[in-house]
Amino acid sequence: MLINHMGFHKKQFFISIFSTFMLSMSLPSQAVPQLYCPTPGLHDVDPRRSLMVTERSVVANALSLRQVMKKLVTDAGVPGLTPKKLWKQWWDTQNMSPGLNLGSHCDDVTNTSGQATLSDFPLDCERNEGGEISINPFSPNSSEQYIPIALVNRLDLAPANGANCGEYRVVFARKTGINNGGERNLIIFEAVLDNPKPSCGLDGCRAIAKFWANLSDVNSPVMRAKMLRKFFLNGIPSAGVEPVISVENFSPGTGQIRTNQFLSGSNQQRWQLREFKLAELQTAAGNTVGLEVVPVTTKGTPWGELFDNQFADPRTLPFMLDFIAEVDSLADPQLKNITMDTNDIYNAGQSTAQGFLSESNYTNHFDSNGPFAGQIQTQLGILGSNLTPEDIVNRARTQNCAGCHQLSNFDNLGDGLVWPPSLGFVHISEASTEIINGVGHFEISEALSDHFLPVRETIFENYLDNSCMPCLLQADLSKDDLVSTGSGYGIGVATGTGIGIGIGIGIGIGSNGGILGGVSIDIEPKSLPRRTGSVDAVKAPRLDTDRDKKNDLAVIVERLDDSYLSPSSAEIMRLDLERKKEIPRENIAGTNRVH
């Protein structure tokens, strides 16, 4: 329940009127919470420090791929598992079975023609990237080492109700791509970070937002690298913020790992994007027996032939009916608001950024004179839009991975809109440098620098500037964790007396002279675990969530003697959907964007 709130600032004095969540009984004096509210209108962050960090000296010293993989392996605690072994298992998924016998393979499921599939759509198998099982990605003396090129704040992806605090990302690139455009491979770890105070709604994410905002004021690259390393590997313990790099943050129901692949070899070489989940495998008794990287569908990428009226797949008609409901958001007059949110059952297991008939090149599968085009035109007429069905399908292509990275560059989208370009298959380049204020940064695309990053900056600053929503933070949260010199943030302490059915009024004096008042509502402010769910078993292993063990996002497997059966992609995808079903699709930007 939210009570209307307002606030104003004059010098270092401010008044915030807000509602707070409290227990129905008065809080004991020894547990009086601190109330944390920002000062409205004072934030103007540097987007290249607080949103998209590509400064070469900062990212190089902040985080390495070895540290990321070691943290994940340590989290899982699987006997005998090492970062190199997890790496090998990951890339062996793009080889045919039996491979290394460490997990799944690209040909685990085939159609009646013997072609590999994922979600019953064709899958390229094998890929040249399967050869990464033979390299050492961690060695600084190797041209095949993976180096960090970006650390990214995506608070803008947080659900509107604060179910989580958005995504926090680290991008790595294979060093061979610096000098050889034909040997490139990029990895992005996209962690969904838990809201440390879910009962506070979006306000529970303020400690995370403040961390990123403060980076704008830190001029030392060494200090910024140190701060980012601690945030990604340790979190903010005093504020209850968990580390970004954690098995749970890439598990079914949370974040993901994506790749952008272009390595040479004996197989066809085409730029292609893929997506993966981490699965921590536990027995029913709570013993962790494995940690695997599992391929899943590439989100936001419906299979291209679904746009073809003649495609003989039972999902074609349901997709077309669902797509009509997306016409409204696709027809938006502003680039930043164009979105498409389709069911995962339509998504492909790959998004190929080359080829006339790529599964992601929707316009080449679409008949502009067919009945599907007629249905789209009817919907456009209802909306009073001057766009054409071809414009809508072009706009849909911008929302898939290959479209955003290459296929939609400079596309005319109708009504004067043109899709901004990438750097050619990538939005952050390991091969080129841009100088900002005399300092070298890995170059970012025009699409990012001139369009999407300014939008994210506005969303982030608006969040920082908003007067308080209801929030009680931990009583032991120190002032230093929340307030930096000159930041204009205020801390106040409010005490209250219960009136009637758990309703109280509190007034307090903040440490910066702020006066804080609040109305307390009878809602228990306890942190809730991430949503869990179950998956119906169709074959061994039986999967379920582990509600009672340390990792409530673990996947339960049945033991077979001294081993277990690896979970299939289909089983992990069903579990992912089950755990996400109550998370609002709309984010704080007012869209349903997923990337």
ROKOLBA-190666 format. One line per field, with one value per residue (C-alpha): x, y, z; residue in three letters. Coordinates in nm, 3 decimals. Layout:
east c(X_...)
north c(Y_...)
up c(Z_...)
residuo c(ALA_...)
//
This chain:
east c(0.000_0.141_0.038_0.086_0.420_0.603_0.921_1.127_1.485_1.625_1.998_2.052_1.703_1.435_1.099_0.973_0.621_0.603_0.436_0.636_0.583_0.584_0.474_0.139_0.317_0.538_0.902_1.117_1.355_1.663_1.545_1.447_1.507_1.687_1.487_1.683_1.561_1.746_1.746_1.536_1.679_2.052_2.168_2.356_2.562_2.836_2.688_3.033_3.111_2.772_2.593_2.830_3.187_3.428_3.732_4.015_4.221_3.911_3.763_4.106_4.161_3.805_3.723_3.869_3.703_3.906_3.759_3.405_3.437_3.616_3.339_3.073_3.263_3.322_2.951_2.850_3.110_3.107_3.397_3.653_3.492_3.735_3.690_3.855_3.630_3.317_3.448_3.498_3.151_3.000_3.153_3.111_2.737_2.810_2.964_2.788_2.762_2.936_3.191_3.358_3.066_3.037_2.682_2.445_2.530_2.377_2.241_2.072_1.736_1.677_1.376_1.251_1.511_1.791_1.854_1.950_1.680_1.617_1.254_1.167_1.330_1.648_1.981_2.322_2.524_2.818_2.953_3.319_3.299_3.288_3.664_3.693_3.711_4.078_4.194_4.292_4.070_4.234_4.602_4.727_5.006_4.766_4.606_4.299_4.252_3.914_3.944_3.679_3.556_3.249_3.069_2.706_2.431_2.081_1.864_1.622_1.528_1.398_1.028_0.799_0.714_1.077_1.056_1.427_1.675_1.745_2.052_2.423_2.649_3.010_3.123_3.431_3.592_3.845_4.175_4.211_3.935_4.154_4.363_4.163_3.805_3.756_3.829_3.586_3.384_3.212_3.045_2.811_2.713_2.375_2.295_1.950_2.017_1.780_1.606_1.765_1.444_1.156_0.894_1.015_0.932_1.160_1.292_1.469_1.714_1.844_2.169_2.254_2.163_2.367_2.673_2.660_2.581_2.882_3.116_3.059_3.232_3.533_3.812_4.066_4.045_4.217_3.951_3.665_3.806_3.834_3.478_3.339_3.536_3.394_3.041_3.050_3.227_3.112_2.803_2.726_2.700_2.598_2.302_2.202_2.304_2.431_2.726_2.646_2.853_2.659_2.522_2.170_2.182_2.219_1.986_1.641_1.412_1.681_1.952_2.136_2.465_2.469_2.729_2.803_3.003_3.221_3.510_3.657_3.692_3.570_3.202_3.022_3.125_2.834_2.780_2.535_2.403_2.303_2.179_2.254_2.148_2.348_2.199_2.320_2.223_2.127_1.991_1.667_1.881_2.038_2.378_2.517_2.642_2.697_2.704_2.633_2.586_2.271_2.167_1.823_1.619_1.745_1.490_1.307_1.385_1.079_1.164_1.146_0.926_0.647_0.594_0.516_0.155_0.275_0.493_0.357_0.421_0.129_0.266_0.231_-0.132_-0.106_0.208_0.035_-0.259_-0.023_0.181_-0.125_-0.139_0.219_0.140_0.051_0.391_0.575_0.395_0.512_0.635_0.953_1.247_1.294_0.942_0.939_0.916_0.794_0.708_0.622_0.590_0.910_0.756_0.810_1.176_1.464_1.778_1.994_1.985_2.194_2.310_2.405_2.214_1.910_1.698_1.835_1.576_1.604_1.557_1.179_1.120_1.243_0.996_0.701_0.453_0.340_0.039_-0.064_-0.346_-0.110_-0.021_-0.392_-0.446_-0.162_-0.309_-0.648_-0.487_-0.296_-0.625_-0.780_-0.482_-0.511_-0.152_-0.002_0.255_0.248_0.264_0.620_0.712_0.580_0.776_1.089_1.036_0.993_1.331_1.497_1.392_1.574_1.944_2.062_1.844_1.971_2.332_2.335_2.031_1.837_2.120_1.985_1.645_1.363_1.094_0.824_0.701_1.052_1.222_1.553_1.709_2.054_2.356_2.577_2.953_2.893_2.764_2.867_2.772_3.099_3.417_3.729_3.909_3.864_3.921_3.752_3.909_3.687_3.836_4.181_4.120_4.090_3.761_3.650_3.430_3.051_2.803_2.607_2.293_2.423_2.593_2.329_2.006_1.982_2.238_2.081_1.743_1.891_2.059_1.727_1.558_1.842_1.854_1.476_1.492_1.761_1.569_1.231_1.124_1.092_0.866_0.790_1.105_1.253_1.619_1.811_1.871_2.241_2.297_2.570_2.553_2.868_2.694_2.428_2.569_2.873_3.006_2.814_2.579_2.266_2.133_1.966_1.922_1.651_1.522_1.150_0.975_0.612_0.330_0.078_-0.274_-0.576_-0.496_-0.125_-0.132_0.116_0.263_0.635_0.840_1.218_1.511_1.765_2.139_2.161_1.886_1.609_1.265_1.106_0.747_0.563_0.243_0.301_0.091_0.047_0.253_0.528_0.863_1.049_1.265_1.107_1.301_1.304_0.999_1.032_0.831_0.827_0.855_0.652_0.875_0.855_1.172_1.451_1.585_1.288_1.329_1.190_1.302_1.471_1.259_1.443_1.812_2.077_2.014_1.641_1.706_1.886_1.762_1.685_1.818_1.781_2.100_2.191_2.448_2.745_2.627_2.318_2.145_2.207_1.891_1.772_1.733_1.355_1.340_1.549_1.335_1.012_1.156_1.265_0.914_0.757_0.975_0.915_0.541_0.453_0.724_0.567_0.671_0.674_0.996_1.055_1.103_0.742_0.835_0.869_1.220_1.431_1.776)
north c(0.000_0.340_0.676_0.980_1.135_1.457_1.632_1.946_2.055_2.389_2.394_2.107_2.109_1.884_1.749_1.418_1.296_0.926_0.607_0.325_-0.045_-0.142_-0.426_-0.387_-0.354_-0.056_-0.115_-0.166_0.121_-0.097_-0.179_0.167_0.161_0.428_0.594_0.676_0.929_1.103_1.475_1.548_1.714_1.701_1.405_1.437_1.122_1.054_0.772_0.637_0.595_0.512_0.320_0.188_0.147_0.079_0.276_0.041_0.080_0.045_-0.269_-0.434_-0.400_-0.453_-0.810_-1.102_-1.404_-1.624_-1.440_-1.477_-1.848_-1.913_-1.733_-1.947_-2.269_-2.168_-2.085_-2.430_-2.618_-2.921_-3.154_-3.160_-2.878_-2.612_-2.296_-2.470_-2.774_-2.557_-2.367_-2.691_-2.817_-2.486_-2.487_-2.860_-2.787_-2.672_-3.008_-3.331_-3.603_-3.771_-3.490_-3.464_-3.630_-3.332_-3.222_-3.153_-3.133_-2.961_-3.286_-3.413_-3.352_-3.400_-3.385_-3.656_-3.549_-3.598_-3.225_-3.086_-2.875_-2.657_-2.582_-2.788_-2.535_-2.618_-2.550_-2.515_-2.814_-2.827_-2.470_-2.376_-2.234_-2.590_-2.583_-2.350_-2.662_-2.681_-2.331_-2.160_-1.850_-1.723_-1.700_-1.341_-1.475_-1.628_-1.458_-1.666_-1.504_-1.340_-0.982_-0.758_-0.474_-0.342_-0.334_-0.229_-0.097_-0.191_-0.072_0.033_-0.336_-0.362_-0.459_-0.171_-0.326_-0.380_-0.761_-0.735_-0.452_-0.504_-0.651_-0.592_-0.711_-0.783_-0.829_-1.030_-1.058_-1.304_-1.121_-1.262_-1.024_-0.721_-0.781_-1.043_-0.967_-1.328_-1.466_-1.300_-1.433_-1.226_-1.329_-1.127_-1.233_-1.073_-1.111_-1.031_-0.887_-0.953_-0.661_-0.658_-0.507_-0.644_-0.508_-0.161_-0.206_-0.013_0.190_-0.123_-0.082_0.259_0.135_-0.028_0.287_0.502_0.281_0.335_0.706_0.757_0.626_0.952_1.143_0.915_1.045_0.774_0.487_0.263_0.337_0.291_-0.047_-0.150_-0.041_-0.230_-0.544_-0.545_-0.482_-0.763_-1.018_-0.920_-0.705_-0.447_-0.670_-0.394_-0.306_-0.668_-0.650_-0.985_-1.021_-0.978_-1.283_-1.561_-1.890_-1.788_-1.475_-1.676_-1.962_-2.051_-1.769_-1.499_-1.384_-1.541_-1.564_-1.466_-1.509_-1.336_-1.585_-1.564_-1.811_-1.985_-2.360_-2.659_-2.560_-2.272_-1.939_-1.703_-1.439_-1.590_-1.503_-1.764_-1.779_-2.001_-2.063_-2.190_-2.492_-2.587_-2.952_-3.086_-3.406_-3.404_-3.410_-3.076_-3.202_-3.014_-3.268_-3.053_-2.712_-2.692_-2.427_-2.520_-2.378_-2.216_-2.018_-1.677_-1.440_-1.194_-1.402_-1.578_-1.827_-1.636_-1.883_-1.811_-1.491_-1.708_-1.813_-2.130_-2.251_-2.593_-2.567_-2.584_-2.274_-2.053_-1.946_-1.894_-1.686_-1.468_-1.411_-1.322_-1.096_-0.887_-0.793_-0.659_-0.421_-0.140_-0.139_-0.194_0.104_0.347_0.678_0.678_0.442_0.397_0.262_0.010_-0.334_-0.685_-0.940_-1.283_-1.618_-1.820_-2.114_-1.916_-1.835_-1.995_-2.140_-1.907_-1.564_-1.551_-1.206_-1.311_-1.469_-1.377_-1.651_-1.628_-1.731_-1.375_-1.198_-1.167_-0.946_-1.219_-1.470_-1.230_-1.206_-0.845_-0.951_-1.248_-1.284_-1.220_-0.882_-0.813_-0.883_-0.647_-0.378_-0.414_-0.361_-0.058_0.085_0.038_0.225_0.503_0.445_0.533_0.254_-0.044_-0.414_-0.416_-0.138_-0.345_-0.654_-0.439_-0.307_-0.660_-0.749_-0.469_-0.648_-0.975_-1.017_-1.034_-0.741_-0.516_-0.619_-0.608_-0.686_-0.369_-0.117_0.199_0.036_0.272_0.189_0.425_0.762_0.903_0.660_0.498_0.225_0.337_0.127_-0.104_-0.119_-0.409_-0.716_-0.573_-0.273_-0.269_-0.336_-0.501_-0.388_-0.011_0.266_0.602_0.883_1.050_1.336_1.218_0.861_0.546_0.353_0.052_0.202_0.176_0.197_0.497_0.312_0.305_0.644_0.855_0.671_0.399_0.525_0.875_0.707_0.486_0.790_0.973_0.672_0.630_0.997_1.013_0.715_0.885_1.213_1.071_1.150_0.853_0.559_0.340_0.182_0.062_-0.024_-0.238_-0.074_-0.161_0.003_0.257_0.617_0.573_0.307_0.550_0.900_1.041_1.388_1.647_1.398_1.557_1.226_1.234_0.988_1.028_0.823_0.800_0.657_0.571_0.468_0.212_0.346_0.129_-0.165_-0.125_0.233_0.483_0.823_0.888_1.207_1.225_1.457_1.341_1.363_1.636_1.841_1.682_1.641_1.308_1.214_0.898_0.701_0.335_0.057_-0.293_-0.491_-0.724_-0.604_-0.930_-1.031_-1.299_-1.568_-1.568_-1.730_-2.103_-2.346_-2.696_-2.864_-3.161_-3.455_-3.599_-3.803_-3.851_-3.658_-3.538_-3.164_-2.953_-2.653_-2.683_-2.482_-2.562_-2.573_-2.303_-2.230_-2.205_-2.181_-2.514_-2.784_-3.119_-3.425_-3.792_-3.982_-4.275_-4.479_-4.242_-4.000_-3.809_-3.724_-3.369_-3.157_-3.088_-2.742_-2.793_-2.873_-2.569_-2.343_-2.466_-2.407_-2.057_-1.968_-2.119_-1.907_-1.587_-1.613_-1.368_-1.113_-0.814_-0.781_-0.402_-0.242_0.100_0.246_0.157_-0.104_-0.483_-0.474_-0.777_-0.667)
up c(0.000_-0.096_0.043_-0.182_-0.111_-0.194_-0.101_-0.159_-0.095_0.005_0.075_0.317_0.462_0.328_0.422_0.298_0.357_0.296_0.403_0.561_0.614_0.981_1.207_1.375_1.709_1.787_1.703_2.013_2.086_2.031_1.676_1.552_1.176_0.980_0.705_0.392_0.139_-0.143_-0.204_-0.513_-0.821_-0.748_-0.955_-1.281_-1.323_-1.573_-1.784_-1.870_-1.501_-1.351_-1.629_-1.896_-1.772_-2.058_-1.939_-2.027_-1.709_-1.488_-1.641_-1.670_-1.297_-1.179_-1.274_-1.466_-1.623_-1.388_-1.087_-1.222_-1.293_-0.963_-0.772_-0.939_-0.873_-0.510_-0.466_-0.584_-0.380_-0.610_-0.524_-0.806_-1.006_-1.127_-1.337_-1.633_-1.604_-1.591_-1.895_-2.087_-1.998_-2.115_-2.463_-2.507_-2.531_-2.889_-2.980_-3.066_-2.806_-2.639_-2.636_-2.297_-2.115_-1.882_-1.961_-2.250_-2.620_-2.919_-3.066_-2.750_-2.918_-3.291_-3.522_-3.755_-4.012_-3.762_-3.733_-3.392_-3.229_-2.926_-2.837_-3.147_-3.381_-3.579_-3.410_-3.572_-3.453_-3.430_-3.395_-3.424_-3.074_-2.944_-2.992_-2.693_-2.478_-2.578_-2.483_-2.159_-2.144_-1.826_-1.923_-1.968_-2.187_-2.438_-2.737_-2.654_-2.314_-2.249_-2.124_-1.963_-2.185_-1.998_-1.664_-1.696_-1.469_-1.591_-1.303_-1.578_-1.620_-1.262_-1.250_-1.167_-0.827_-0.726_-0.743_-0.818_-0.875_-1.244_-1.412_-1.360_-1.635_-1.722_-2.082_-2.186_-2.529_-2.671_-2.727_-3.078_-3.185_-3.116_-3.429_-3.619_-3.714_-3.813_-3.467_-3.230_-2.939_-2.671_-2.346_-2.127_-1.776_-1.702_-1.332_-1.194_-0.850_-0.561_-0.393_-0.045_0.100_-0.111_0.127_0.032_-0.333_-0.566_-0.277_-0.157_-0.446_-0.338_-0.183_-0.518_-0.711_-0.476_-0.527_-0.903_-0.870_-0.645_-0.914_-1.104_-0.826_-0.792_-1.016_-0.939_-1.190_-0.935_-0.673_-0.918_-1.023_-0.659_-0.583_-0.882_-0.797_-0.445_-0.569_-0.825_-0.604_-0.254_-0.290_-0.018_0.292_0.534_0.311_0.251_-0.116_-0.242_-0.484_-0.851_-0.940_-0.774_-0.906_-0.805_-1.020_-1.342_-1.247_-1.382_-1.273_-1.263_-1.504_-1.794_-1.979_-2.346_-2.617_-2.949_-3.153_-3.465_-3.458_-3.758_-3.798_-3.993_-3.958_-4.125_-3.971_-3.908_-3.644_-3.397_-3.053_-2.794_-2.434_-2.134_-1.773_-1.478_-1.307_-0.959_-0.923_-0.583_-0.443_-0.248_0.067_-0.032_-0.144_-0.443_-0.696_-1.003_-1.166_-1.538_-1.806_-1.999_-2.340_-2.347_-2.597_-2.704_-2.549_-2.771_-3.080_-3.223_-3.498_-3.828_-4.017_-3.769_-3.973_-4.279_-4.331_-4.502_-4.212_-4.108_-3.736_-3.490_-3.317_-3.628_-3.584_-3.205_-3.265_-3.520_-3.288_-3.003_-3.231_-3.315_-2.946_-2.978_-3.263_-3.023_-2.849_-3.178_-3.333_-3.064_-3.213_-3.001_-3.051_-2.677_-2.636_-2.921_-2.760_-2.828_-2.561_-2.700_-2.529_-2.490_-2.675_-2.995_-2.931_-3.121_-2.965_-3.171_-3.334_-3.649_-3.760_-4.115_-4.402_-4.609_-4.454_-4.101_-3.843_-3.710_-4.045_-4.016_-4.320_-4.550_-4.407_-4.415_-4.703_-4.719_-4.926_-4.714_-4.458_-4.165_-4.317_-4.347_-3.977_-3.886_-4.111_-3.944_-3.604_-3.731_-3.855_-3.511_-3.363_-3.621_-3.727_-4.064_-4.037_-4.271_-4.180_-4.321_-4.077_-3.787_-3.890_-3.938_-3.587_-3.455_-3.601_-3.402_-3.085_-3.146_-3.078_-3.439_-3.540_-3.264_-3.328_-3.708_-3.923_-3.835_-3.872_-4.040_-4.102_-4.196_-3.940_-4.067_-3.934_-3.976_-3.737_-3.832_-3.621_-3.497_-3.594_-3.396_-3.455_-3.690_-3.500_-3.159_-2.947_-2.749_-2.940_-2.807_-3.124_-3.113_-2.861_-2.813_-2.613_-2.354_-2.152_-2.253_-2.131_-2.345_-2.344_-2.539_-2.809_-2.788_-3.075_-3.192_-3.086_-2.729_-2.706_-2.881_-2.808_-2.544_-2.291_-2.263_-2.203_-1.930_-1.775_-1.753_-1.593_-1.345_-1.247_-1.212_-0.978_-0.771_-0.765_-0.666_-0.313_-0.082_-0.134_0.170_0.304_0.629_0.613_0.859_1.193_1.176_0.836_0.892_0.783_0.578_0.370_0.260_0.277_0.103_0.169_-0.025_-0.182_-0.037_0.091_0.429_0.713_0.973_1.263_1.324_1.627_1.635_1.862_1.747_1.711_1.648_1.423_1.379_1.251_1.385_1.317_1.337_1.330_1.350_1.299_1.040_1.092_0.826_0.978_0.777_0.931_0.854_0.909_0.823_0.845_0.926_0.780_0.918_0.667_0.781_0.636_0.609_0.317_0.102_-0.081_-0.457_-0.609_-0.654_-0.859_-0.993_-1.327_-1.437_-1.513_-1.860_-1.831_-1.583_-1.408_-1.208_-1.155_-0.881_-0.682_-0.349_-0.108_0.211_0.122_0.101_-0.268_-0.320_-0.693_-0.714_-0.949_-0.788_-0.971_-0.900_-0.835_-1.055_-0.860_-0.835_-1.104_-1.217_-1.543_-1.663_-1.694_-2.048_-2.194_-2.209_-1.837_-1.741_-1.962_-1.804_-1.461_-1.565_-1.677_-1.365_-1.137_-1.333_-1.378_-1.100_-1.182_-1.361_-1.725_-1.712_-1.586_-1.434_-1.780_-1.853_-2.115_-2.123_-2.268_-2.174_-2.305)
residuo c(MET_LEU_ILE_ASN_HIS_MET_GLY_PHE_HIS_LYS_LYS_GLN_PHE_PHE_ILE_SER_ILE_PHE_SER_THR_PHE_MET_LEU_SER_MET_SER_LEU_PRO_SER_GLN_ALA_VAL_PRO_GLN_LEU_TYR_CYS_PRO_THR_PRO_GLY_LEU_HIS_ASP_VAL_ASP_PRO_ARG_ARG_SER_LEU_MET_VAL_THR_GLU_ARG_SER_VAL_VAL_ALA_ASN_ALA_LEU_SER_LEU_ARG_GLN_VAL_MET_LYS_LYS_LEU_VAL_THR_ASP_ALA_GLY_VAL_PRO_GLY_LEU_THR_PRO_LYS_LYS_LEU_TRP_LYS_GLN_TRP_TRP_ASP_THR_GLN_ASN_MET_SER_PRO_GLY_LEU_ASN_LEU_GLY_SER_HIS_CYS_ASP_ASP_VAL_THR_ASN_THR_SER_GLY_GLN_ALA_THR_LEU_SER_ASP_PHE_PRO_LEU_ASP_CYS_GLU_ARG_ASN_GLU_GLY_GLY_GLU_ILE_SER_ILE_ASN_PRO_PHE_SER_PRO_ASN_SER_SER_GLU_GLN_TYR_ILE_PRO_ILE_ALA_LEU_VAL_ASN_ARG_LEU_ASP_LEU_ALA_PRO_ALA_ASN_GLY_ALA_ASN_CYS_GLY_GLU_TYR_ARG_VAL_VAL_PHE_ALA_ARG_LYS_THR_GLY_ILE_ASN_ASN_GLY_GLY_GLU_ARG_ASN_LEU_ILE_ILE_PHE_GLU_ALA_VAL_LEU_ASP_ASN_PRO_LYS_PRO_SER_CYS_GLY_LEU_ASP_GLY_CYS_ARG_ALA_ILE_ALA_LYS_PHE_TRP_ALA_ASN_LEU_SER_ASP_VAL_ASN_SER_PRO_VAL_MET_ARG_ALA_LYS_MET_LEU_ARG_LYS_PHE_PHE_LEU_ASN_GLY_ILE_PRO_SER_ALA_GLY_VAL_GLU_PRO_VAL_ILE_SER_VAL_GLU_ASN_PHE_SER_PRO_GLY_THR_GLY_GLN_ILE_ARG_THR_ASN_GLN_PHE_LEU_SER_GLY_SER_ASN_GLN_GLN_ARG_TRP_GLN_LEU_ARG_GLU_PHE_LYS_LEU_ALA_GLU_LEU_GLN_THR_ALA_ALA_GLY_ASN_THR_VAL_GLY_LEU_GLU_VAL_VAL_PRO_VAL_THR_THR_LYS_GLY_THR_PRO_TRP_GLY_GLU_LEU_PHE_ASP_ASN_GLN_PHE_ALA_ASP_PRO_ARG_THR_LEU_PRO_PHE_MET_LEU_ASP_PHE_ILE_ALA_GLU_VAL_ASP_SER_LEU_ALA_ASP_PRO_GLN_LEU_LYS_ASN_ILE_THR_MET_ASP_THR_ASN_ASP_ILE_TYR_ASN_ALA_GLY_GLN_SER_THR_ALA_GLN_GLY_PHE_LEU_SER_GLU_SER_ASN_TYR_THR_ASN_HIS_PHE_ASP_SER_ASN_GLY_PRO_PHE_ALA_GLY_GLN_ILE_GLN_THR_GLN_LEU_GLY_ILE_LEU_GLY_SER_ASN_LEU_THR_PRO_GLU_ASP_ILE_VAL_ASN_ARG_ALA_ARG_THR_GLN_ASN_CYS_ALA_GLY_CYS_HIS_GLN_LEU_SER_ASN_PHE_ASP_ASN_LEU_GLY_ASP_GLY_LEU_VAL_TRP_PRO_PRO_SER_LEU_GLY_PHE_VAL_HIS_ILE_SER_GLU_ALA_SER_THR_GLU_ILE_ILE_ASN_GLY_VAL_GLY_HIS_PHE_GLU_ILE_SER_GLU_ALA_LEU_SER_ASP_HIS_PHE_LEU_PRO_VAL_ARG_GLU_THR_ILE_PHE_GLU_ASN_TYR_LEU_ASP_ASN_SER_CYS_MET_PRO_CYS_LEU_LEU_GLN_ALA_ASP_LEU_SER_LYS_ASP_ASP_LEU_VAL_SER_THR_GLY_SER_GLY_TYR_GLY_ILE_GLY_VAL_ALA_THR_GLY_THR_GLY_ILE_GLY_ILE_GLY_ILE_GLY_ILE_GLY_ILE_GLY_ILE_GLY_SER_ASN_GLY_GLY_ILE_LEU_GLY_GLY_VAL_SER_ILE_ASP_ILE_GLU_PRO_LYS_SER_LEU_PRO_ARG_ARG_THR_GLY_SER_VAL_ASP_ALA_VAL_LYS_ALA_PRO_ARG_LEU_ASP_THR_ASP_ARG_ASP_LYS_LYS_ASN_ASP_LEU_ALA_VAL_ILE_VAL_GLU_ARG_LEU_ASP_ASP_SER_TYR_LEU_SER_PRO_SER_SER_ALA_GLU_ILE_MET_ARG_LEU_ASP_LEU_GLU_ARG_LYS_LYS_GLU_ILE_PRO_ARG_GLU_ASN_ILE_ALA_GLY_THR_ASN_ARG_VAL_HIS)
//
